[in-house]
Amino acid sequence: PLRAEWFLRWSADVCVSESEMGPPGWREPLDCVRASELCNQNSQCSSRYRIMRQCLSGGDKERSAMLASRECQGALEVLQESPLYDCRCKRGMKKELQCLQNFWSIHMGLTEGKRRRQEGLSEAAAS
């Protein structure tokens, strides 16, 4: 019994230290509800997240024009360094709808932003 207890403690310590040995800058993804809470505690992240939600409101044309603005591009850059960038949602989790709304508010902006940059590069290469 004592050996089993020692082994469980040892394996728990190993698991913790192995999880800390990820690549530099790597962090465990949070759920998007928690990531949003953390973002709201940071004034820069919170203001950029509000800007991003405004950039994504409206129809396709308005959204596309807004995302091309410097303000929206700046918000995207800041949010890529926030916990929201890597956040995830689990099916059936508590507050699943809120989690998904937070997830898509950041990832829609990232997807649109990447698409706009690629279109700009294609246009520049064609001219």
C-alpha positions in Angstrom: 0.0 0.0 0.0 2.8 2.4 0.8 4.5 1.7 -2.5 1.3 2.4 -4.4 0.8 5.7 -2.7 4.4 6.7 -3.4 4.0 5.7 -7.1 0.8 7.7 -7.4 2.6 10.8 -6.0 5.6 10.2 -8.2 3.5 9.8 -11.4 1.5 13.0 -10.5 4.7 14.9 -10.1 6.0 13.6 -13.5 2.8 14.5 -15.3 3.0 18.1 -13.9 6.6 18.5 -14.9 6.0 17.0 -18.4 3.2 19.4 -19.1 5.4 22.3 -18.2 8.0 21.2 -20.7 6.0 22.4 -23.8 7.7 24.6 -26.4 8.6 28.2 -25.3 5.6 30.4 -25.2 3.2 27.5 -25.2 0.2 27.8 -22.9 -2.7 25.4 -22.1 -5.8 26.6 -24.0 -8.6 27.8 -21.7 -12.3 27.6 -22.3 -13.5 30.7 -24.0 -15.7 31.8 -21.1 -12.7 31.8 -18.7 -10.5 33.4 -21.4 -13.0 36.2 -21.8 -13.1 36.8 -18.1 -9.3 37.1 -18.0 -9.4 39.4 -21.0 -11.9 41.6 -19.2 -9.6 42.0 -16.3 -6.9 43.5 -18.6 -7.8 47.0 -19.9 -5.9 46.7 -23.2 -7.4 43.3 -23.9 -10.9 44.3 -22.9 -10.9 47.4 -25.0 -9.5 45.5 -28.1 -12.1 42.7 -27.6 -14.9 45.4 -27.6 -13.4 46.9 -30.8 -13.3 43.5 -32.4 -16.9 42.7 -31.6 -17.9 46.1 -33.2 -15.8 45.3 -36.2 -17.7 42.0 -36.7 -21.2 43.5 -36.3 -23.2 44.3 -39.4 -23.6 42.7 -42.8 -20.8 41.2 -44.9 -19.9 44.4 -46.7 -19.8 46.5 -43.5 -17.9 43.8 -41.7 -15.3 43.5 -44.5 -14.8 47.3 -44.6 -14.5 47.5 -40.8 -12.0 44.6 -40.6 -9.8 46.4 -43.1 -9.5 49.5 -40.8 -6.4 50.1 -38.8 -8.3 50.0 -35.5 -9.7 46.5 -36.3 -6.3 45.2 -37.5 -4.7 46.6 -34.3 -7.4 44.9 -32.2 -6.7 41.6 -33.9 -3.0 41.8 -33.3 -3.5 42.4 -29.6 -6.0 39.6 -29.3 -3.7 37.1 -30.9 -1.5 37.5 -27.8 -4.5 37.1 -25.4 -5.9 33.9 -23.8 -8.8 34.3 -26.3 -6.7 33.4 -29.2 -6.2 29.7 -28.2 -9.5 29.3 -26.3 -11.7 26.2 -26.8 -15.2 25.1 -26.0 -16.3 21.6 -25.1 -19.7 20.1 -26.1 -22.1 20.0 -23.3 -20.0 22.3 -21.0 -21.7 24.8 -18.7 -22.2 28.1 -20.6 -21.6 26.4 -23.9 -23.5 29.0 -25.9 -21.5 31.9 -24.3 -18.3 29.9 -24.9 -19.1 29.5 -28.6 -20.1 33.2 -29.0 -16.7 34.2 -27.5 -14.9 31.7 -29.7 -16.5 32.9 -32.9 -16.1 36.6 -32.1 -12.3 36.2 -32.1 -12.0 33.5 -34.8 -14.3 35.2 -37.3 -12.1 38.2 -37.1 -9.0 36.2 -37.5 -10.4 34.3 -40.5 -11.6 37.5 -42.2 -8.4 39.3 -41.4 -6.3 36.5 -43.0 -8.5 36.4 -46.0 -8.2 40.1 -46.5 -4.4 40.0 -46.2 -4.3 37.2 -48.7 -6.5 39.1 -51.2 -4.2 42.1 -50.7 -1.1 40.0 -51.4 -2.7 38.4 -54.5 -3.7 41.9 -55.9 -0.2 43.2 -55.2 1.4 40.2 -57.0 -1.0 40.6 -60.0 -0.1 44.2 -60.6 
